[in-house]
Amino acid sequence: MESNQDKYNFLYPHNSYRGEVKPENLVFNANLQEFAQKVSYICNLETGGKIPPEDAYKQIKSLWKKIKRSKKELGIGKEPLDNNND
């Protein structure tokens, strides 16, 4: 008999983070994994004929805007400020 934790782990797999360990990177990684999981579900629903392609597109576009906003708010990809060159 499967436990609820086994079901959760199956439905929401989580991989260990192996990049540079900084709070913003860890948060973005979690957001990115959630994004990927949701996109996978949407694609599977569309492939299975459960939602129309236009709905799938709109949902994925909305998720993309959220992950893009997350990246910007967390400062991912920006050069850190160098306070030594005053």
C-alpha positions as CSV (number, residue, x, y, z in Angstrom):
1,M,0.0,0.0,0.0
2,E,1.4,3.4,-1.0
3,S,1.7,6.1,1.6
4,N,0.6,9.7,0.9
5,Q,4.3,10.7,0.9
6,D,5.0,8.2,-1.9
7,K,2.2,9.6,-3.9
8,Y,3.4,13.2,-3.3
9,N,6.9,12.3,-4.3
10,F,5.6,10.6,-7.5
11,L,3.4,13.6,-8.4
12,Y,5.8,16.3,-7.4
13,P,9.4,15.0,-8.0
14,H,12.1,17.2,-6.6
15,N,15.8,17.0,-7.7
16,S,18.6,18.1,-5.5
17,Y,20.1,21.5,-6.3
18,R,23.8,21.3,-7.3
19,G,24.5,24.9,-8.4
20,E,25.9,27.8,-6.4
21,V,24.2,27.7,-3.0
22,K,22.7,31.2,-2.5
23,P,19.2,31.8,-1.1
24,E,18.0,33.4,-4.4
25,N,19.3,30.5,-6.4
26,L,17.5,27.9,-4.2
27,V,14.2,29.8,-4.4
28,F,14.5,30.2,-8.2
29,N,15.3,26.5,-8.6
30,A,12.2,25.5,-6.6
31,N,10.2,27.9,-8.7
32,L,11.7,26.5,-11.9
33,Q,11.0,22.9,-10.9
34,E,7.4,23.8,-10.1
35,F,7.1,25.6,-13.5
36,A,8.5,22.5,-15.3
37,Q,6.1,20.2,-13.5
38,K,3.1,22.3,-14.3
39,V,4.0,22.7,-17.9
40,S,4.4,18.9,-18.1
41,Y,0.8,18.4,-16.7
42,I,-0.6,21.0,-19.1
43,C,1.1,19.3,-22.1
44,N,-0.2,15.9,-21.1
45,L,-3.7,17.3,-20.7
46,E,-3.6,18.9,-24.1
47,T,-2.1,15.7,-25.7
48,G,-4.8,13.6,-24.1
49,G,-7.5,15.9,-25.5
50,K,-8.6,17.1,-22.0
51,I,-7.9,20.8,-22.8
52,P,-7.8,22.6,-26.1
53,P,-4.4,23.8,-27.5
54,E,-5.3,27.5,-27.0
55,D,-6.0,26.9,-23.3
56,A,-2.8,25.0,-22.9
57,Y,-0.9,27.9,-24.6
58,K,-2.5,30.5,-22.4
59,Q,-1.8,28.6,-19.2
60,I,1.8,28.0,-20.2
61,K,2.2,31.7,-21.2
62,S,0.9,32.7,-17.8
63,L,3.3,30.3,-16.0
64,W,6.2,31.7,-18.2
65,K,5.3,35.3,-17.1
66,K,5.4,34.2,-13.4
67,I,8.8,32.4,-13.8
68,K,10.2,35.5,-15.6
69,R,9.0,37.8,-12.9
70,S,10.5,35.5,-10.3
71,K,13.9,35.6,-12.1
72,K,13.8,39.4,-12.2
73,E,12.7,39.8,-8.5
74,L,15.4,37.5,-7.3
75,G,18.1,39.2,-9.4
76,I,19.1,36.0,-11.2
77,G,21.6,36.7,-13.9
78,K,22.5,40.2,-12.6
79,E,26.0,41.1,-11.7
80,P,26.4,41.7,-8.0
81,L,27.2,45.2,-7.0
82,D,30.9,45.8,-6.4
83,N,31.2,48.2,-3.4
84,N,35.0,48.1,-3.5
85,N,35.3,50.5,-6.5
86,D,34.1,53.7,-4.9
